[in-house]
Amino acid sequence: MPVPQHLNLVGGEWVDGERRPNHNPARPGEVVSEYARADRDTARAAVAAARAAQPGWARRPVGDRMAILDRIGSAILSRVDDLAVLLAREEGKLLAEARGEVTRAGQTFRYYAHQLLQPQGEVYASTRENVHAEVRRRPLGVVGVITPWNYPLAIPAWKVAPALAYGNTVVLKPAELVPASAGELARIVAGAGTPPGVFNLVTGSGREVGEELLTSRDIDGISFTGGTGTGAHVARQCIAHGNKRFQLEMGGKNPLVVLDDADLEVAVRCALDGSFFSSGQRCTASSRLIVQAGIHDRFVEALATAADALRVGDPLDPGSDLGPVVSPDQLAQNLDYVRIGRDEGATVVAGGAHRADEGQFMRPTLFADARNDMRLAREEIFGPVSCVIRVDDLDEAIDVAGDTPYGLSAGIVTTSLAAAERFKRDARAGIVTVNLPTAGTELHLPFGGTGASNHGPREQGGYARDFYSVPVTCYTGW
Ligand code: TXE
């Protein structure tokens, strides 16, 4: 079978660059696709094309923009099977999860097509005589979209779709580990009749191509998802270079609280999913399990047994529960944290060992006897590694859950309505779940966190408009 080739898309033209292979994390010798690496000049040309196309795109009738977004969404949905296989092969998530992600991406484009029929402004009573007061919205302008590897199609979709819907043009820079999903997205966007320059793709390094987007005076805003350190750099560059608007979605160290009154089966199911599924490579993963003393031992035993029973294997094999870790670097980082956890005095109760012949496959690893001040409990690992922290009561659980620099998602497993309501009120996170895993969100609801997890307006749902458009207050005298 020929290996798919992906080029950069600049002003409607396919632009070549230094060719690089993209490998399958489940079978490191296997080339999934080949991509053309963009350099700084290509990135500059993409920004110029987006700038030139923006006024015309913003003036297109909403009906045209809707039709194009709807066609993009439908094209993605018509290709769920092949896009999911490609995504699973390049990122390593299970085929079933990849199918869910592709479907989500398609639905997201269709959702924003229809969001354009919602009210787009507000009328106020003026305090003055013969004055009309209203708030309109205009597009932000040219948006640079910088995305990570863990959701190669869904994250670009939930940034690009609202950006285009609200009249912006886009330069997308995906993570270099996942160029094929972004390359296919570009083909679909171009094939849906999107005018040249409205959507541009530049696949290259953060240091060169990403940096060009951050420092360009022709970009009005950056939407970024990735590591917290990179996010802080994005923020500094955006302020220094034209005071660009920026939106940052970063890491998490998300707590799942399990109270004594919890249904043990529900608690184990939530912890297993939140901690280990997708190999823990979700920013909403639960990596701190905060468990009340009365249920603690039963919970640890049941979760360790369930974790040990998970089958780690090829993402295309329907018998696998977990795929590989995305890259050798990520595996090394995960194993480093397993060593750190042991050195800090936590106890491995599941997994914990890795042999060289296992390649990038890592067994889910669970620590007991963790304390919230350990690095194991404070730093984002982004792998199938979780730890249990014992607490006495709900008050302590809420304190420990909130004692983190992050604040993306937080969950509780309880049968007490009062405890659930208190947790929803007091948990310091942007997403709170009750009797559900901390991961797993819906496209029409706002997504984002607090603290080191987030900066700027929420993504997804109707809230996305706050980033991709600018309110303009108009007073009209008559
Ligand atoms: O992220 P990076 P990486 C976390 C997770 C993981 C760590 C590193 O802990 O182990 O981050 O992952 C681009 N200017 N998350 O290396 O480096 C980069 O090319 C402009 C959490 O993938 O932050 C990529 O497109 N852009 C996370 C994007 O930023 C730059 C998901 C993210 O890369 C740049 C992924 C620069 N100077 C990782 N440097 C989540 N919250 O979901 C890099 N980039």
Boltz pocket constraint, residues with backbone or C-beta under 6 A from the ligand:
constraints:
  - pocket:
      binder: B
      contacts: [[A, 146], [A, 147], [A, 148], [A, 149], [A, 150], [A, 173], [A, 174], [A, 175], [A, 176], [A, 204], [A, 205], [A, 206], [A, 207], [A, 209], [A, 210], [A, 211], [A, 214], [A, 225], [A, 226], [A, 227], [A, 228], [A, 230], [A, 231], [A, 233], [A, 249], [A, 250], [A, 251], [A, 252], [A, 281], [A, 282], [A, 283], [A, 330], [A, 333], [A, 380], [A, 381], [A, 382]]
      max_distance: 6.0
